[in-house]
């Protein structure tokens, strides 16, 4: 997550690795708009498979992330990726809030379309 991890996530790499940096403490509206733009680009790319590095550091109460997302944002993102209609898998990455189980559950409900 750029700029928290220097040297990563600031620039696109190759023909299939795109980054959408969001400034620390950016408003949720800005964050969601950036995610929506990334989802639109993903639809245009038409992947056969989507792999998600499911990190929850962007949660508002994460002690490291300095971000603003709430539980519903993770549900929405999972639901939006599910709507692509392509196979999807995710691997748990970061997230250091004591609310992590709730965030993961919201993500999984969104991915399951429930």
Wavefront OBJ file of the C-alpha trace (Angstrom):
o trace
v 0.000 0.000 0.000
v 1.764 3.079 -1.302
v 3.177 5.246 0.314
v 3.274 3.204 3.549
v 5.641 0.646 2.070
v 8.281 2.658 0.169
v 9.200 1.434 -3.270
v 5.896 -0.349 -3.882
v 2.572 0.521 -5.421
v 3.474 3.900 -6.896
v 3.786 2.960 -10.558
v 2.267 0.476 -12.969
v 4.439 -2.512 -13.814
v 4.228 -4.363 -17.118
v 0.965 -4.886 -18.967
v -1.078 -6.387 -16.150
v -0.019 -4.817 -12.835
v -1.689 -1.485 -12.222
v -1.542 0.630 -9.101
v -4.045 3.174 -7.836
v -2.376 5.070 -4.994
v -4.565 6.795 -2.428
v -3.092 9.428 -0.145
v -3.075 8.790 3.624
v -6.271 10.045 5.262
v -7.959 10.582 1.868
v -11.741 10.902 2.314
v -13.820 7.740 1.825
v -15.405 9.332 -1.236
v -11.961 9.689 -2.843
v -10.958 6.172 -1.843
v -14.181 4.682 -3.250
v -13.827 6.673 -6.483
v -10.299 5.318 -6.911
v -11.494 1.764 -6.266
v -14.362 2.250 -8.750
v -11.880 3.441 -11.388
v -9.715 0.381 -10.741
v -12.769 -1.888 -11.057
v -13.733 -0.226 -14.349
v -10.217 -0.789 -15.682
v -10.375 -4.397 -14.507
v -13.642 -4.920 -16.416
v -12.021 -3.519 -19.578
v -9.048 -5.844 -19.116
v -11.424 -8.847 -19.010
v -9.330 -11.198 -16.863
v -9.886 -14.946 -16.738
v -9.096 -14.974 -13.029
v -8.839 -12.354 -10.288
v -6.377 -12.788 -7.426
v -6.867 -10.459 -4.471
v -4.277 -9.608 -1.883
v -6.920 -9.053 0.788
v -5.359 -6.568 3.152
v -7.379 -4.655 5.699
v -4.827 -1.975 6.625
v -7.069 0.657 5.004
v -9.599 0.243 7.810
v -10.237 3.410 9.799
v -9.240 1.793 13.114
v -6.146 0.014 11.838
v -3.210 1.177 13.966
v -0.824 1.350 10.999
v -2.853 2.262 7.912
v -3.819 5.917 8.414
v -6.882 5.381 6.272
v -10.636 5.806 6.437
v -12.481 2.738 5.144
v -15.273 1.215 7.228
v -16.703 -2.307 7.327
v -19.236 -1.560 4.570
v -16.439 -0.546 2.190
v -14.897 -4.026 2.376
v -18.309 -5.594 1.774
v -18.878 -3.283 -1.212
v -15.484 -4.108 -2.694
v -16.074 -7.857 -2.339
v -19.520 -7.490 -3.886
v -18.116 -5.396 -6.747
v -15.458 -7.993 -7.534
v -18.033 -10.790 -7.360
v -20.129 -8.888 -9.908
v -17.322 -9.229 -12.459
v -18.462 -12.811 -12.952
v -14.975 -14.316 -13.188
v -13.284 -16.779 -10.842
v -11.824 -15.025 -7.822
v -9.592 -16.006 -4.947
v -8.131 -13.993 -2.130
v -5.265 -14.388 0.293
v -5.266 -12.704 3.657
v -2.556 -10.073 3.897
v -2.416 -7.198 6.359
v -4.809 -5.750 8.868
v -3.968 -5.130 12.489
v -7.189 -3.927 14.061
v -8.972 -6.006 16.675
v -11.968 -5.701 14.309
v -10.207 -7.898 11.717
v -12.675 -10.838 12.029
v -15.589 -8.491 11.284
v -13.749 -7.040 8.276
v -12.948 -10.476 6.874
v -16.551 -11.585 7.345
v -17.837 -8.474 5.522
v -15.381 -9.132 2.673
v -16.436 -12.794 2.413
v -20.145 -11.906 2.421
v -19.519 -9.431 -0.388
v -17.494 -11.921 -2.421
v -20.236 -14.532 -1.893
v -22.856 -12.060 -3.107
v -24.824 -12.182 0.147
l 1 2 3 4 5 6 7 8 9 10 11 12 13 14 15 16 17 18 19 20 21 22 23 24 25 26 27 28 29 30 31 32 33 34 35 36 37 38 39 40 41 42 43 44 45 46 47 48 49 50 51 52 53 54 55 56 57 58 59 60 61 62 63 64 65 66 67 68 69 70 71 72 73 74 75 76 77 78 79 80 81 82 83 84 85 86 87 88 89 90 91 92 93 94 95 96 97 98 99 100 101 102 103 104 105 106 107 108 109 110 111 112 113 114
